[in-house]
C-alpha cells in the first residue's frame, strides 16, 4: 500500500513538472480562490463557490472561456485582464473546466 502511495505521489509530481509552463489545475484553483486578481478584495470563488453557475463552461472553447474570465476579472473583481496566452488564464480555464462533470474525461 505504501508503495502505491509513493508511486501515485511521483506521478502527480511528474505531471506538475511536465507542466513546466506553469499551467495546471492546481494553479487555477489557487487563482480562483485568490483575491489578487482584483482590487476590491473579492475572488472568483466568492461568486462561484464550488463552481456554482459554471455548468455551461464546458461548452466554451479555451479562448471564449478565457474572455469570459477576463470580463469577470475586469468587472466584478475590478482587476486588470490577464494576457490570453498567459499561464494564469490557461490555468483558470483548466480549473474551471475541471469543475464541470461533462468536461472531465
Order of alpha helices (4+ residues) and beta strands (2+ residues): alpha-alpha-alpha-alpha-alpha
